[in-house]
């Protein structure tokens, strides 16, 4: 049985759900771009433009630096004053100077700057997501997810012809066969699996040394959430679980996931990992988790702040979920 725990989702980074997406205005996005008060968020290589002092760095849609980009702009919604908010990919359009190279790996800490726009830089969303307001974090994550979808799905899945962006960026239409295509979101369950005073943690081989987090996996077609939780935990760790409960969700646009945070009670204790899924897994006591979350554990590193795994573990430590 799956139940809902009545906790506000606003506390989950990227998961506030407060952006007015103004879906009924998407068809008129081109005219909204021309209106006074409309703003656009530039993204370079999926990195949002940010002020050095904090917050997203928008430009007026009439700014010469974004002139000519309206056709490819994505309408995200409106602000409290009714002003339209857009996102646009400037990776090819802008000449980025003094480029700090992109860094491969778990997290890219590099920043890229643009001549004539001082005090601002392109920053990896995962590195700044906890520094943004809930509203701006939702704007940045929505922009990133949509831009990546467009870049990955430029051709019709039905006939192979190049498709065209419509509805303010929320749809692609095929001019050859007429098939419409919509942004995809892949549901992923992530589980706080507990047994007495311990929680089940695992690690991927490409994570930083010592970092462990909650187990997670994609929901399969035709599969309910609670079944996905039981299957993924059993497949990855050999642990059987029961009493699945839903807690909160988190959009995770890297590239297109929706994390479904759940809790589950273990009914077995012996771990048998699937090496194709995990490098390691172990039971960790509440005391060790608390020490790791405070940054004081000698060997264990906690899940990154801002990730829903961190949120779930903090709720567990506070006895707000079991």
C-alpha positions as CSV (number, residue, x, y, z in Angstrom):
1,X,0.0,0.0,0.0
2,X,1.3,3.5,-0.8
3,X,0.3,6.4,1.4
4,X,0.9,10.1,1.3
5,X,2.7,11.9,4.1
6,X,1.4,15.4,4.5
7,X,4.6,17.4,4.2
8,X,4.9,20.5,2.1
9,X,6.9,19.9,-1.1
10,X,8.1,23.5,-1.0
11,X,11.1,22.5,1.1
12,X,12.4,20.2,-1.6
13,X,14.9,22.1,-3.8
14,X,13.5,22.6,-7.4
15,X,10.2,21.3,-6.1
16,X,8.2,24.4,-4.9
17,X,5.7,24.4,-7.8
18,X,5.0,28.1,-7.4
19,X,5.8,29.2,-11.0
20,X,2.7,30.4,-12.9
21,X,3.3,28.6,-16.2
22,X,0.4,30.4,-17.9
23,X,-0.2,27.5,-20.3
24,X,-3.1,29.2,-22.0
25,X,-0.7,31.9,-23.2
26,X,1.8,29.6,-24.8
27,X,0.3,30.0,-28.3
28,X,0.9,33.8,-28.1
29,X,4.5,33.5,-26.9
30,X,5.9,35.5,-29.9
31,X,3.7,38.5,-29.1
32,X,4.5,38.2,-25.4
33,X,8.3,38.5,-26.2
34,X,7.6,42.0,-27.6
35,X,5.7,43.3,-24.6
36,X,7.3,45.7,-22.0
37,X,8.3,43.9,-18.8
38,X,9.2,40.6,-20.6
39,X,12.4,39.0,-19.5
40,X,14.6,36.2,-20.8
41,X,17.1,33.9,-19.0
42,X,20.1,33.0,-21.1
43,X,21.6,29.5,-20.8
44,X,24.9,28.5,-22.1
45,X,25.6,24.7,-22.3
46,X,22.5,24.3,-20.1
47,X,24.0,26.6,-17.5
48,X,21.7,29.5,-16.3
49,X,23.1,33.0,-16.2
50,X,23.5,34.1,-12.6
51,X,24.5,37.3,-10.7
52,X,27.7,37.0,-8.7
53,X,25.7,38.4,-5.8
54,X,23.0,35.7,-6.1
55,X,19.9,35.1,-8.2
56,X,19.3,34.5,-11.9
57,X,20.5,37.2,-14.3
58,X,17.7,38.0,-16.8
59,X,17.9,40.3,-19.7
60,X,15.1,42.4,-21.2
61,X,13.7,40.7,-24.3
62,X,14.5,44.0,-26.1
63,X,18.2,43.8,-25.2
64,X,20.4,43.8,-28.3
65,X,22.3,40.7,-27.0
66,X,19.2,38.6,-27.4
67,X,17.9,40.2,-30.6
68,X,17.1,37.6,-33.2
69,X,16.6,34.8,-30.7
70,X,12.9,35.1,-30.2
71,X,12.1,32.3,-32.6
72,X,13.9,29.8,-30.5
73,X,12.9,31.2,-27.1
74,X,10.9,29.1,-24.6
75,X,8.0,30.7,-22.7
76,X,8.3,29.6,-19.1
77,X,5.4,31.5,-17.5
78,X,4.7,34.9,-15.9
79,X,5.9,36.7,-12.8
80,X,3.7,38.3,-10.1
81,X,3.3,41.4,-12.2
82,X,2.2,39.4,-15.3
83,X,5.5,39.9,-17.1
84,X,6.5,37.0,-19.4
85,X,9.6,34.9,-18.5
86,X,11.5,33.2,-21.3
87,X,14.6,31.1,-21.6
88,X,16.9,30.9,-24.6
89,X,20.0,28.8,-25.5
90,X,22.9,31.2,-26.3
91,X,25.5,28.4,-26.6
92,X,26.0,29.1,-30.3
93,X,24.8,32.7,-30.4
94,X,27.1,34.3,-27.9
95,X,30.8,34.7,-28.1
96,X,31.9,33.6,-24.6
97,X,35.4,35.0,-23.8
98,X,37.9,34.1,-21.2
99,X,36.3,30.7,-21.1
100,X,37.0,28.5,-18.1
101,X,36.9,25.0,-19.5
102,X,33.9,22.8,-18.7
103,X,34.9,20.1,-16.2
104,X,33.8,16.5,-16.7
105,X,32.7,14.4,-13.7
106,X,30.2,14.5,-10.9
107,X,29.8,18.2,-10.8
108,X,31.1,21.0,-12.9
109,X,32.2,24.0,-10.7
110,X,33.5,26.1,-13.6
111,X,31.9,29.4,-14.5
112,X,31.8,31.2,-17.9
113,X,31.6,34.9,-18.4
114,X,30.6,37.2,-21.3
115,X,32.3,40.5,-22.3
116,X,30.0,43.5,-21.6
117,X,28.0,41.7,-18.9
118,X,30.1,42.1,-15.8
119,X,29.1,40.7,-12.4
120,X,27.4,37.7,-14.1
121,X,28.4,34.2,-15.1
122,X,27.0,30.9,-16.4
123,X,26.9,28.4,-13.5
124,X,26.1,24.7,-13.3
125,X,22.5,24.5,-11.9
126,X,23.5,21.8,-9.4
127,X,26.1,24.1,-7.9
128,X,23.7,27.1,-7.3
129,X,20.3,25.5,-6.9
130,X,20.3,25.8,-3.1
131,X,21.3,29.5,-3.4
132,X,18.3,30.5,-5.6
133,X,14.9,31.3,-4.3
134,X,12.3,28.5,-4.7
135,X,10.7,30.4,-7.6
136,X,13.9,31.0,-9.5
137,X,15.1,27.4,-8.9
138,X,11.9,26.3,-10.6
139,X,12.5,28.7,-13.5
140,X,16.1,27.5,-14.0
141,X,15.2,23.8,-13.8
142,X,12.3,24.1,-16.2
143,X,14.4,26.0,-18.7
144,X,17.2,23.5,-18.5
145,X,14.9,20.5,-18.9
146,X,13.1,22.0,-21.9
147,X,16.2,23.1,-23.7
148,X,17.8,19.7,-23.4
149,X,14.6,18.1,-24.6
150,X,14.6,20.2,-27.7
151,X,18.2,19.5,-28.4
152,X,17.7,15.7,-28.1
153,X,14.3,15.5,-29.9
154,X,14.7,17.6,-33.0
155,X,13.3,14.9,-35.4
156,X,10.0,13.3,-35.6
157,X,9.9,9.9,-33.8
158,X,7.2,8.7,-36.2
159,X,8.7,9.5,-39.6
160,X,12.2,11.0,-39.0
161,X,11.6,14.4,-40.5
162,X,12.9,17.5,-38.7
163,X,10.2,18.9,-36.4
164,X,9.4,22.5,-35.5
165,X,9.1,24.1,-32.1
166,X,5.5,25.3,-31.3
167,X,3.4,26.4,-28.4
168,X,6.1,28.6,-26.9
169,X,8.5,25.7,-26.7
170,X,6.1,23.2,-25.1
171,X,5.5,21.2,-28.3
172,X,7.2,20.1,-31.5
173,X,5.2,19.4,-34.6
174,X,6.2,17.4,-37.6
175,X,5.6,19.2,-40.9
176,X,5.8,15.9,-42.8
177,X,3.4,13.7,-41.1
178,X,1.7,16.1,-38.7
179,X,2.6,14.2,-35.5
180,X,2.9,16.3,-32.3
181,X,5.6,15.7,-29.7
182,X,5.6,16.8,-26.1
183,X,8.4,17.1,-23.5
184,X,9.0,13.9,-21.7
185,X,9.6,13.3,-18.0
186,X,11.0,10.0,-16.7
187,X,9.7,9.0,-13.2
188,X,12.3,7.7,-10.8
189,X,11.7,6.3,-7.4
190,X,14.2,7.1,-4.6
191,X,13.8,5.2,-1.4
192,X,14.6,5.8,2.3
193,X,14.8,2.1,3.3
194,X,15.0,1.6,7.1
195,X,15.5,-1.3,9.5
196,X,15.4,-0.5,13.2
197,X,17.9,2.3,13.7
198,X,19.6,2.1,10.3
199,X,19.1,3.2,6.8
200,X,20.2,1.5,3.6
201,X,22.7,3.5,1.6
202,X,24.5,2.7,-1.7
203,X,27.1,4.3,-4.0
204,X,27.8,4.5,-7.7
205,X,31.4,4.0,-8.8
206,X,31.7,7.5,-10.4
207,X,30.7,9.3,-7.2
208,X,33.2,11.2,-5.0
209,X,35.1,8.9,-2.7
210,X,33.1,8.1,0.4
211,X,29.8,9.4,-0.8
212,X,26.7,7.3,-0.2
213,X,23.1,8.1,-0.9
214,X,19.7,6.5,-1.1
215,X,18.9,3.8,-3.7
216,X,17.0,4.9,-6.8
217,X,15.7,3.6,-10.1
218,X,13.4,4.3,-13.0
219,X,9.8,3.3,-12.9
220,X,9.0,0.8,-15.7
221,X,6.0,1.0,-18.1
222,X,2.9,-0.2,-16.5
223,X,4.4,-0.3,-13.0
224,X,3.0,1.5,-10.0
225,X,5.3,3.4,-7.7
226,X,5.2,1.0,-4.8
227,X,6.0,-2.0,-7.0
228,X,8.9,0.0,-8.5
229,X,10.3,0.7,-5.0
230,X,10.2,-3.0,-4.1
231,X,11.7,-4.1,-7.4
232,X,14.5,-1.6,-7.5
233,X,15.6,-2.2,-3.8
234,X,15.5,-6.0,-4.4
235,X,17.4,-5.8,-7.7
236,X,20.1,-3.5,-6.5
237,X,20.7,-4.7,-2.9
238,X,18.9,-8.0,-2.4
239,X,16.8,-6.4,0.4
240,X,13.0,-7.1,0.5
241,X,10.8,-4.2,1.6
242,X,7.2,-3.5,2.6
243,X,5.1,-0.6,3.8
244,X,6.0,1.8,1.0
245,X,5.0,5.4,1.6
246,X,5.3,8.4,-0.7
247,X,6.8,11.6,0.8
248,X,7.6,14.2,-1.8
249,X,8.8,14.7,-5.4
250,X,11.6,16.7,-7.0
251,X,12.0,17.6,-10.7
252,X,15.5,16.7,-11.7
253,X,16.3,18.0,-15.2
254,X,19.6,16.1,-15.7
255,X,18.2,15.5,-18.2
256,X,14.5,14.7,-17.6
257,X,13.7,12.9,-14.3
258,X,11.0,13.4,-11.7
259,X,12.3,12.0,-8.4
260,X,9.5,10.3,-6.4
261,X,10.7,10.2,-2.8
262,X,9.4,7.3,-0.8
263,X,10.0,5.4,2.5
264,X,10.0,1.7,2.9
265,X,10.5,-0.8,5.7
266,X,13.1,-3.6,5.1
267,X,11.9,-7.1,5.8
268,X,15.3,-8.7,5.3
269,X,18.8,-7.5,6.3
270,X,21.5,-9.4,4.3
271,X,22.8,-7.3,1.4
272,X,23.6,-8.8,-2.0
273,X,24.5,-6.0,-4.4
274,X,24.1,-6.0,-8.2
275,X,27.5,-4.8,-9.3
276,X,26.0,-3.6,-12.6
277,X,23.9,-1.2,-10.5
278,X,25.9,-0.4,-7.4
279,X,29.6,-0.3,-6.3
280,X,28.6,-0.9,-2.7
281,X,25.7,-0.8,-0.3
282,X,25.5,-0.9,3.5
283,X,23.4,-0.3,6.5
284,X,24.3,2.9,8.3
285,X,23.1,3.9,11.8
286,X,21.2,7.1,12.5
287,X,24.2,8.3,14.5
288,X,26.6,7.8,11.6
289,X,24.2,9.5,9.2
290,X,23.9,12.5,11.5
291,X,27.7,12.8,11.7
292,X,28.1,12.5,8.0
293,X,25.4,15.2,7.4
294,X,27.2,17.5,9.7
295,X,30.4,16.9,7.8
296,X,32.2,15.2,10.7
297,X,32.3,11.5,9.7
298,X,35.8,10.2,9.1
299,X,34.9,8.1,6.0
300,X,31.3,8.7,5.0
301,X,30.1,11.6,2.9
302,X,26.4,12.4,2.9
303,X,24.1,13.0,-0.1
304,X,24.6,16.4,-1.7
305,X,22.5,19.2,-0.2
306,X,19.7,20.1,-2.5
307,X,19.1,16.5,-3.7
308,X,15.9,14.9,-2.5
309,X,18.1,12.2,-0.9
310,X,19.4,14.8,1.5
311,X,15.9,16.1,2.2
312,X,14.6,12.6,3.0
313,X,17.6,11.8,5.3
314,X,17.1,15.1,7.2
315,X,13.4,14.3,7.7
316,X,14.4,10.9,9.0
317,X,16.9,12.3,11.4
318,X,14.3,14.7,12.7
319,X,11.8,11.8,13.2
320,X,9.4,13.4,10.7
321,X,9.3,10.3,8.6
322,X,10.0,6.7,9.6
